[in-house]
Structure formats: structure tokens, C-alpha cells
């Protein structure tokens, strides 16, 4: 009877129905719709399965949809970025240090039953990048120098994804902070992964990137220094529903052990295996766990 009940509850989760109580040793691992998040979903799922959990994956979700799914009990845990919770979900506009950012979102999200565990050392902040040779030729190494070049009449084209274009920590406030503006015709909106291709192939001169993306070194891009510290910290952190932790007392320590394995270099290497070397996400995740003695 109990086994049948568990299967029914998991079936309800798969259909997108919320539950009000977490089921011990059964977890739903969510993830967003880009490479790093898909990797983390697979890494976490394989890791927890090896620990004896029954795991269901819900990967490839949009940020807001995933956050709502966790709040509603459809997702038990996923890896979130501190800056995203601070600005996008909690609407905090203060400039905070990385530590202050983490402490603020930890406190705010605790009020709705979400627990931020130990942050990793991976800070996947947004950044703007250029082809190294082009940046050196133009004398652009920072966002202030980019602003000066545009204000001096240089015609530079920018590739961004649609989400960041409209985000409260996106293009418009960045331009306001640095005192410049791309001509509307020069801003190309596209899927996240295509910004790297557009920059590599010379379709644009500047592109929005994620700081831990493995294509940055692989394609010989240079990340422009954020010399006014516009972008907040985006520390990659496991976030879990409080009721899920209550039902699974060992889960916090297990996820903290996994979080301790991650930093910028590790994530860039994993991302490159998928995006540059074209290795399957599940295979990259499994190899990582085995190399770290987590499987």
C-alpha cells in the first residue's frame, strides 16, 4: 500500500501537480534551460540516486517557471544564483557584496520555506565579451572603455539573449550605469547559446556571456572588466524546500559536499566538455562524479 502511495505521489509531481508534504527519499531535481544548469541537474540526480534516493528530473525550465515550481512544491531542489534571487525574485536594488547578497537571499527566501545551503565558489555572473584580437586592436578591455568607444562613434554590434535584454539587471540599467547606449539596430536578440556563435563568426562585436562558460577560453574571447562593479554576485548554490530537508535529514550535508566541489574553473571545464567537445551531458556528469569519488 505504501509503495503504491509513493508511486501515485511521484506521478502527481510528474504531471505538474503540487504536493503539500515532501516524501522521504523521493526528490524532484529541477534545472534551467542552458548547459550549466542541465549539467548540474544531471550531476545532482546521479549523485542522489547513488545515495539511495528516488530521483525525478525536471530540467530545461525557464527561471521564473522553475522558481514558481519550487515554491509550489513541484520541485524539491535546484541550483540557483544568488544575484538572480536578490534582483529578479526579491526585487532588491541595493548594491551588496557577495556575502551580503547570499545572507540577504537566504533570509528572504527562508520566509517562503526555501533553504539556501552552502554556496559554491562558482560565480556565474553575466559579462560582456569580445574576440580577443578585436578587443586588443580597439583598445577595449573594460566596460568603461567600451562605453567610451561607443560614445566616440564606433559602430559596435551586441548580441544578447531575450531574457537579459528585459531583466531589471539587464541591458538598460547597465547602459545607464556606464553612460552609453547601443543603437537599437545594433542590438541583436537571440537564444543564449547563439550569442557565442555570433561573436565567434563575427556577426557581432560584443556578446553577453556567462562567466563560467567554457566557450570563452575555447573561442579566445576576452571578458570585459566590470570596472564599476555593476553585475552582482551570482554564486551558484543548492536551494531546497524546507519540508524536503525535514523529510530527508542527510540531504543538506550531502548537497553541501557536492557544492564544495564547484568553482569557476571546474564549471568552465564541464561546460566546455558539452558545448565545445560535444560530449553528452549525462556522460560529463558521471565522469565528474567518479573523478571526485562521489559515485
N, C-alpha and C positions, 0 to 999 in steps of 0.2 A: 504493500500500500504506500509506504514512504517513498520507495523508488519511483512508483508511478506518479506521485505528487511532485517529486523533483523534476521529472521529465515534463510534466504539464507546465510548471512554473518557467522552466527554461524555454519551452515552446512559446509561452506568452511573451517573454523577452524578445525572442527572435522576431515575433510579429510586431514589435514596437510598442507593446503594451507595458505600462508602468507597473511596478510592484511596490508594496509598502514595506516589505521586510526582506532583508538580504538572506540568502540561503548559504549556510556554511559550506565551504569548499567548492562552491559554484560561483564563478565570477564572469562578468562580461567586460572584456577589454576593448575599449574604443580607440579610435585614431582618426587623424585628419587626412586630407586628400593630397598629400605630397610625400616625396620619397622618405624623408627623415621620419615622419610620423608613421608611415607604413612599415618601416624598419622597426621602429620602437614597438608597434603593435605586435609584430611577429616575434620579436625578441622576448617581450613580456609574456606573450601567450605560451611560447615554447618553454620558457623558464618556469612559469607557474604550473604548466602541465607536468613537468618533470618533478615538481614538488607535490604532485598528487591532486591538484585542483582540476575540476571540470571547467574548461575554459571555452567561452564563445567569443569570437572576434567580430567587432563591428568597425571595420576600417573604412577609410575613404570618405569620411563625413566632413562637411563644412564646419568651420569653427563654431558658429552660433548654434547650429543644429546639434553638434556634439555636446556643447555646454548644456543646452536645454535637456538633452537626453540624459546626461548625468544628474542634473537637478531633479528630473522626474523619475529617476530610478531605473531607467532603461539601460544605462551604462554604469558599471561599478567603478571603473578606474580608467584613466588615460594620462598621458604626459602632456602637461600644459606649460606655457611660457609665462613667467611672472609678469612681464610687461603687457601681455595680452589681457590677463585678468585685471590688472590695475587700470588700464585705459579703456579697453573695449567693454568689459563686463561690469566693472565697478565705477567707471566714469570719473576716475581720479585724474586731475590735471596737474597736480604738483610735480615738480622735478624732485625725484627721490634717488638716493644712492641704491646700488644693487641690494644691499642688506635691508635698507628701509623698504624697498619695493617688496621684497619677499615677506617681511614681517607684516606689512600692510595687507597684502592679499591673503596671507594666512589668517589674519584676524577677521577680515571682512567675509571671507568665504566660510569660515567656521560658523558664522551666523546662519548659514543655509545648509549646514550639515556636510560640508566638503572639507577634507583634511589635506593640507599640503604637507607632504613628507619632506625628507631631506633633499635640498636642491642639488643637482649635479653641477659639475664645473663647466658644462657646456652652455654657452650663451649665444643662442641662435638669433642674434639681433638682426634687424633689417640693415642693409647697407646699399650704397651705390657703388658700382664698379665700372671700370673702363678696361679696354685692351691695354696691356702694359706699354707696348710701343707707342700707341696713340697718346696715352696719358703723359709719357715722358716727352714726346715731341711737342705737346701743347703746354707742358709745364704745369699740369694739374695733378696734385697729389692729395688735395683735401677738398671738402665741400665748400670752403670759403674761396678756394682758387677756382672751383667750378662756377660758383656764383659770379666771381669777377669776370671770368671768360664770357659767360652769357651776357652779363651787363655791358661788356665791351663789344657786343655784336656778333660773337661767334655763334654759328648756327649748329647747335648740338641736338641730336635726337635722343629721346629717352624711351626705354621700354619698361613698363610696369605691369603688374597684374591688376585686375579689375578691383579686387578687394582693397589693396593698399591705396589705390587711387582715391578711394572714397573714405578710408578709415580716418578716425579722429587723430591718429598719429601718423597720417599718410602724407601725400604729396603737398597739399595746400599749406598745412602748417609748417612743413619743412621749408618750403619756399619763403614763407613769412619770416621764419627764424633767420634764414641766411640772406634775405633781402634780394631775391631774384625770382624770375618766373620763366619757365619754358613756354615757348609759343605753343598754343593749343595744337597746331598742326604737327608739332614735333613730339607730342606725347602719344606713344603707341601702347594701347592696352591689349593684353594678350594673356593666355594661360601662363601660370608661374614658370613652368619648365621651359617655355618658349623664349623667355627673356634672355636666357643664357645662349641659346642658339642664335637669336637675333643679333646679340652683341658679337659673338664669335664670327659670324658670317658678314659683319659689317653693315647690317641693315639699320643699326642704331649705333650711337656713340657712347651711351651710358645706359646701364641697366640696373634695375632693382634685383638684389641678390639676398640670399640668406648667408650669414657669416660663416656657418659651418658646412656650406655646400662644397662637395668635393670637386665640382667643376671649376671653381675659382682657380686653384693651382693647376688643374689639368689643362685648362684653356689659356693659362698665363694671363689671367685678369689681375688687376690691382684694385683693392678696395680703397676707396677714397676716405681719408681720415675725417671722422666726425668731430672736427676741432671745436665745435660749440656744444658738444655732448647733447645733441638733440634726441638721439634714439635712446629710449630707456633700456634697462637690462631685461633680457628675455631668457632668464635662467630656466633650463629645462628641468621639470620637476614632476614626480608622480603625484597625482591628486586622486584621492579615494573617498568614496562616500563613508561617512561616519558609521552608518549601520553595517556596512560591509566589513569594516575593521572590527567592529564589535562581534560580528559573527565568525571572523577569522583572525584570532589573536596574533598569529605569527606573521600575518601578511605585511605589516608595516616594516618589520625588521628585514624581511625578505626583499621588499622593494627598495629599501634603503641600501641594501648591499648591492643591488643592481645599479642604483643611481650613482654609487661611489665609483663605478667603473667608467663613467662617461665624462669626457671633456671635449673641447673644441676639436682637437686633433683626432681623437677617436671617432667622433661623429663625421668629420670631414672624410676620413678614410672609409668609413662604412658607406656613406653616401656616394663616394666615388666608385666603389665596387659595383653599385647598382647603376648609376647614371652614366658612368664612363666605360666601365668594363662590361656592363650589361649582364651581370650575374643576377640570378633570381633572388628576390628579397628573402624568401624563406631560407635559401642556402647561405646567404650572407649572415642572417640572424643566427642560424645554427652554428656556423663556424665561429662566430664571435663568442657565443656562449661556451663552446667547447674550449676555445683558447683561454677563456677566463675561468675555467673549471667551474662553470655554473650549470653544466648539464651532466 
